[in-house]
């Protein structure tokens, strides 16, 4: 069965590759643009997917409200930036404060959501926690819609068109470049956090075995809270960056982005941090190729189809480990 | 009893919420006119509501803990106890029956029309209850099968002129086929993956309907869907609403009958067992995959039936009627009403669909309240408003 799957994958890749090479030779610049566009998209997915994968790794819950945390980050940045802009503050200070507030508030929301909707359900069946998460997501979306507006709000890009980037701007814009660079920096920082710090070690221990972790003196509740806060912070960064890139924000942006990021996390192997990054980049680039060469209106269908295909042929994802259920 | 410590704690929680909601609730920016409005009254409201909510939350959380400690054996909800009582049962059912019979003649057409949608939701809720409540499979794309039913009637009628009564069984069959086809690849997955994949399928069907112009006119939808006929006789508009009302009542009764029979059948017990413990179930020789697939396909069948009635009632359908919100509303009906309990689901559907219709002023808060209710119900009363009752076999001691 395993061999058959690999064979099938190779065959599909081969056919795709054959047609792909023909297209690439015909128009290499277009291909490069698609790859870079996909990389940008993938970076954003990666920033969101990290939150999913970390939370899933620790408490085995799909945090449905994660997309909403990302949306709240973008919204907060928009509000802070426009208020300060109207007050005539320096644009450099605005960028800094908008990012700072977005991250702070997203973290606060992530923390609160965990305390309200997930902590009381720690020992409940998984279905209960999942329904609670869906409820939270629904609540946050409608809360933002009612408190602000159901319309799209224009989002002035916080990132200027850097002068030195001018010669490359026709292939990849300054905003897209900033997204990729920021993502790389965040990934490195996060990797160091998980690998080298005490709390990172505690996170890994909790993910492996909650009971054992608490026996060796780890405060499991605090580790879970920290995980939510860290995941929310990266989602907020993603939210602000994508809002700069797209130029508009509304209460619903978190839904689809959240689901796509989740798909990316599953693609890479949910629970694994490098897997989430890899999955996001693969999803971003392949989505960009699909919309570039085939039908752009079926973009979301493509992502869901990929999800179904992975879950059927390799449910543990690219980097995930197979797990068998035990009694 | 509320202690001083709790009041202090609630006070800080209220403060926390005031800080938390500040940018979104207080500041409102109009980026076109360049004005900032500060809505300070909202802050006070958040403070007050946060304080009270926190007190109530803590109180109920403590109650729940105490209840867990106390031994609760006889925990059958009052509705079930009343229904089990023979003396009460017959008059109660008769009263409901008479009320349902005279309803469309006593109340104006508007109310009948709302009641029809509520009853369609009863059907959908009972169907989803098979999947979510009994078999424990979280299906977030239930609306896809609803769309299959609605489009089946609209298209078959448009192209071949097939009437409502003939479409009804065809749509049910189509629903079953779609349910099996979709269920086949995805039912191998673990519970939470299944939720996302079904959500994906729901969205795929909607996106395809929106973009495939040749099939159903894309976003413009299909209009002029005829209402059902009575042995070839077509009613005028007013009477046809009443007629559809009775059709829905009949279908709901049929659904209740089926679900009731299914629940206590071999397959129904297999679903419940599978929901509670998959591994133990497999060890007992139940075919996990086949049993799940049956639940999924049967759930889809009811959704398709509901879709046909929906299309006949509104006489116009477009993909906008089949968004993810619809799936979530149906899920709310099941979860809040009481997973696995038919009476709970019926009550849930009537309350959740009728209330927002009559409270038009707060209709925009509907989804907000639904979301909050889902969380609250899961935290405090995971079994829903009216708990399902499990069949218990009692052994009588043989007296000598």
Interface residues (C-beta under 8 A of the other chain):
Chain A: X61 X62 X72 X75 X76 X78 X79 X80 X82 X83 X86 X101 X105 X108 X109 X112 X116 X117 X120 X121 X124 X125 X126 X127 X128 X129 X130 X131 X132 X134 X135 X136 X137 X138 X139 X140 X141 X142 X143 X144 X146 X147 X148 X153 X154 X156 X255 X259 X262 X263 X266 X297 X298 X300 X301 X303 X304 X305 X307 X308 X311 X312 X315 X325 X327
Chain B: X16 X19 X20 X21 X23 X24 X25 X27 X28 X29 X31 X32 X34 X35 X36 X42 X61 X136 X138 X140 X185 X186 X188 X189 X190 X191 X192 X193 X195 X196 X197 X199 X200 X201 X203 X204 X207 X208 X211 X278 X279 X280 X324 X328 X331 X335 X364 X365 X367 X368 X370 X371 X372 X373 X374 X375 X378 X379 X382
